[in-house]
């Protein structure tokens, strides 16, 4: 006589389901829903958060670079301007009752980075939390690809309502493998460029401005094309019903 699993245990989601659902929900909040009929341009713009998202992402770092270049001392000045801008963006979102999560996340990141830089007295340490974030994302994506559980695939699978069934399809599995590798490559490339600049700034504080510039250049300008490529690949893997009907009509003509 076989022992039946309790209903609560049977219905408990697996780790892959939990991660996939969380990633899928985050992607949908960012406007990345492959089941939508939005254009690639609109999707990329939505993923960046529009003009507000771009300003929230760029201005704090840009302000730090400009002020630090003009007046390296006191360090508190450039850090204060950077954190102050992040705080303004957060307050504006709260006043307008718009989703504040992105701005709050940016404010916390800016505050932690500034605190570290003030603690060590080195402006370049303002970028250390970013190194840790890129390392974490890059490693997670790389490992997920090589163990056959691409984080991109998990997110898309739950966005499209098929869970982890994509792992049974060779074409999807291969596509999600390379997408994860490509995203990991983006984070690794940032580290490959910025970490050497960080160590050079130890002897030459003026390199700190170059480090900030590299962070800006390797931020949204590289993020946007990656979003576009990912969107196009996923749409090719999951054609809309209207697209499939059009293709069938063309084949039958």
C-alpha positions as semicolon CSV with decimal commas, in nm:
position;residue;x (nm);y (nm);z (nm)
1;X;0,000;0,000;0,000
2;X;0,154;0,325;-0,110
3;X;0,149;0,625;0,117
4;X;-0,016;0,928;-0,033
5;X;0,151;1,265;0,004
6;X;-0,044;1,522;0,201
7;X;-0,233;1,762;-0,025
8;X;-0,047;2,063;0,116
9;X;0,290;1,900;0,039
10;X;0,182;1,795;-0,311
11;X;0,075;2,146;-0,398
12;X;0,388;2,309;-0,256
13;X;0,576;2,477;-0,545
14;X;0,927;2,363;-0,628
15;X;1,227;2,594;-0,612
16;X;1,226;2,635;-0,991
17;X;0,856;2,726;-0,988
18;X;0,908;2,981;-0,712
19;X;1,206;3,141;-0,885
20;X;1,035;3,134;-1,223
21;X;0,718;3,291;-1,088
22;X;0,916;3,567;-0,915
23;X;1,124;3,640;-1,226
24;X;0,817;3,634;-1,447
25;X;0,630;3,874;-1,221
26;X;0,928;4,111;-1,214
27;X;0,953;4,100;-1,594
28;X;0,581;4,172;-1,631
29;X;0,606;4,471;-1,397
30;X;0,887;4,601;-1,616
31;X;0,662;4,576;-1,921
32;X;0,823;4,259;-2,059
33;X;0,532;4,033;-2,145
34;X;0,590;3,827;-2,463
35;X;0,217;3,760;-2,489
36;X;0,162;4,133;-2,544
37;X;0,147;4,279;-2,895
38;X;0,370;4,576;-2,815
39;X;0,646;4,673;-3,056
40;X;1,011;4,608;-2,972
41;X;1,074;4,981;-2,934
42;X;0,788;5,016;-2,686
43;X;0,904;4,716;-2,486
44;X;1,261;4,844;-2,459
45;X;1,136;5,188;-2,360
46;X;0,908;5,035;-2,096
47;X;1,189;4,817;-1,959
48;X;1,406;5,126;-1,915
49;X;1,121;5,300;-1,734
50;X;1,072;5,573;-1,993
51;X;1,228;5,915;-1,944
52;X;1,178;5,895;-1,568
53;X;1,352;5,560;-1,541
54;X;1,643;5,681;-1,753
55;X;1,686;5,993;-1,542
56;X;1,663;5,794;-1,219
57;X;1,927;5,552;-1,347
58;X;2,168;5,803;-1,499
59;X;2,152;6,133;-1,312
60;X;2,282;6,028;-0,965
61;X;2,597;5,873;-1,115
62;X;2,637;6,152;-1,369
63;X;2,607;6,415;-1,095
64;X;2,869;6,234;-0,886
65;X;3,112;6,221;-1,180
66;X;3,067;6,590;-1,267
67;X;3,092;6,721;-0,911
68;X;3,382;6,489;-0,821
69;X;3,570;6,600;-1,134
70;X;3,522;6,968;-1,051
71;X;3,571;6,937;-0,674
72;X;3,718;6,606;-0,550
73;X;3,725;6,744;-0,198
74;X;3,524;6,729;0,014
75;X;3,403;6,386;-0,095
76;X;3,081;6,443;0,095
77;X;2,978;6,706;-0,162
78;X;2,972;6,477;-0,467
79;X;2,822;6,191;-0,268
80;X;2,560;6,419;-0,117
81;X;2,451;6,547;-0,458
82;X;2,421;6,189;-0,588
83;X;2,217;6,061;-0,293
84;X;2,015;6,384;-0,287
85;X;1,902;6,334;-0,647
86;X;1,803;5,974;-0,574
87;X;1,603;6,099;-0,274
88;X;1,426;6,362;-0,487
89;X;1,320;6,098;-0,740
90;X;1,183;5,881;-0,460
91;X;0,988;6,170;-0,305
92;X;0,840;6,267;-0,643
93;X;0,717;5,911;-0,695
94;X;0,565;5,901;-0,349
95;X;0,390;6,235;-0,401
96;X;0,254;6,128;-0,739
97;X;0,154;5,789;-0,592
98;X;0,338;5,606;-0,870
99;X;0,516;5,275;-0,800
100;X;0,818;5,383;-0,592
101;X;1,003;5,050;-0,588
102;X;1,258;5,142;-0,857
103;X;1,334;5,482;-0,706
104;X;1,353;5,341;-0,352
105;X;1,589;5,069;-0,474
106;X;1,806;5,332;-0,640
107;X;1,803;5,546;-0,326
108;X;1,907;5,256;-0,104
109;X;2,182;5,156;-0,346
110;X;2,311;5,514;-0,364
111;X;2,299;5,551;0,015
112;X;2,487;5,225;0,078
113;X;2,751;5,312;-0,184
114;X;2,794;5,661;-0,042
115;X;2,827;5,529;0,312
116;X;3,101;5,290;0,202
117;X;3,289;5,566;0,019
118;X;3,265;5,797;0,321
119;X;3,382;5,519;0,549
120;X;3,696;5,453;0,345
121;X;3,744;5,809;0,223
122;X;3,782;5,689;-0,137
123;X;3,543;5,811;-0,404
124;X;3,597;5,498;-0,614
125;X;3,443;5,287;-0,338
126;X;3,111;5,443;-0,437
127;X;3,109;5,188;-0,719
128;X;3,194;4,875;-0,518
129;X;2,829;4,773;-0,456
130;X;2,781;4,780;-0,832
131;X;3,070;4,535;-0,872
132;X;2,903;4,300;-0,627
133;X;2,569;4,327;-0,806
134;X;2,723;4,256;-1,146
135;X;2,914;3,962;-1,003
136;X;2,599;3,816;-0,848
137;X;2,387;3,856;-1,161
138;X;2,659;3,734;-1,394
139;X;2,738;3,427;-1,184
140;X;2,370;3,337;-1,135
141;X;2,296;3,359;-1,508
142;X;2,611;3,169;-1,603
143;X;2,548;2,886;-1,357
144;X;2,180;2,864;-1,448
145;X;2,271;2,826;-1,816
146;X;2,524;2,549;-1,762
147;X;2,305;2,346;-1,525
148;X;2,019;2,357;-1,776
149;X;1,789;2,588;-1,580
150;X;1,839;2,919;-1,758
151;X;1,698;3,205;-1,551
152;X;1,578;3,362;-1,875
153;X;1,392;3,043;-1,955
154;X;1,235;3,028;-1,610
155;X;1,110;3,386;-1,640
156;X;0,974;3,341;-1,992
157;X;0,822;3,003;-1,913
158;X;0,607;3,148;-1,640
159;X;0,527;3,459;-1,841
160;X;0,394;3,235;-2,118
161;X;0,211;3,003;-1,881
162;X;0,412;2,690;-1,960
163;X;0,621;2,678;-1,643
164;X;0,929;2,463;-1,704
165;X;0,790;2,277;-2,007
166;X;1,037;2,468;-2,226
167;X;1,309;2,235;-2,101
168;X;1,154;1,955;-2,307
169;X;1,199;2,152;-2,631
170;X;1,551;2,152;-2,773
171;X;1,509;2,480;-2,967
172;X;1,382;2,673;-2,664
173;X;1,638;2,519;-2,432
174;X;1,923;2,617;-2,666
175;X;1,787;2,970;-2,716
176;X;1,748;3,031;-2,343
177;X;2,096;2,892;-2,282
178;X;2,253;3,147;-2,517
179;X;2,038;3,431;-2,388
180;X;2,154;3,359;-2,035
181;X;2,514;3,340;-2,154
182;X;2,475;3,673;-2,336
183;X;2,331;3,847;-2,031
184;X;2,604;3,700;-1,814
185;X;2,856;3,829;-2,067
186;X;2,716;4,181;-2,026
187;X;2,771;4,176;-1,649
188;X;3,113;4,016;-1,684
189;X;3,217;4,276;-1,944
190;X;3,125;4,554;-1,702
191;X;3,348;4,397;-1,439
192;X;3,632;4,342;-1,688
193;X;3,638;4,712;-1,773
194;X;3,547;4,875;-1,443
195;X;3,737;4,668;-1,185
196;X;4,081;4,747;-1,337
197;X;3,986;5,116;-1,337
198;X;3,891;5,084;-0,971
199;X;4,233;4,948;-0,878
200;X;4,406;5,216;-1,085
201;X;4,212;5,481;-0,894
202;X;4,392;5,377;-0,575
203;X;4,706;5,553;-0,699
204;X;4,531;5,811;-0,915
205;X;4,200;5,945;-0,773
206;X;4,127;6,118;-1,106
207;X;4,059;5,773;-1,252
208;X;3,743;5,771;-1,038
209;X;3,571;5,997;-1,293
210;X;3,668;5,755;-1,571
211;X;3,521;5,472;-1,365
212;X;3,192;5,659;-1,329
213;X;3,188;5,733;-1,702
214;X;3,249;5,366;-1,782
215;X;2,957;5,272;-1,557
216;X;2,727;5,509;-1,746
217;X;2,844;5,396;-2,091
218;X;2,806;5,028;-2,001
219;X;2,469;5,081;-1,837
220;X;2,158;5,165;-2,039
221;X;2,341;5,185;-2,376
222;X;2,419;4,813;-2,344
223;X;2,107;4,717;-2,149
224;X;1,867;4,842;-2,417
225;X;2,005;4,631;-2,708
226;X;2,011;4,322;-2,484
227;X;1,643;4,374;-2,398
228;X;1,561;4,415;-2,768
229;X;1,746;4,097;-2,868
230;X;1,589;3,898;-2,584
231;X;1,241;4,022;-2,679
232;X;1,287;3,932;-3,047
233;X;1,418;3,584;-2,966
234;X;1,132;3,512;-2,727
235;X;0,873;3,638;-2,976
236;X;1,023;3,406;-3,237
237;X;0,994;3,113;-2,996
238;X;0,637;3,203;-2,897
239;X;0,462;3,352;-3,201
240;X;0,129;3,521;-3,132
241;X;-0,185;3,352;-3,256
242;X;-0,235;3,627;-3,513
243;X;0,120;3,576;-3,642
244;X;0,066;3,200;-3,666
245;X;-0,262;3,250;-3,855
246;X;-0,091;3,490;-4,095
247;X;0,187;3,239;-4,154
248;X;-0,064;2,959;-4,214
249;X;-0,258;3,176;-4,461
250;X;0,061;3,258;-4,649
251;X;0,156;2,890;-4,663
252;X;-0,185;2,793;-4,796
253;X;-0,197;3,069;-5,058
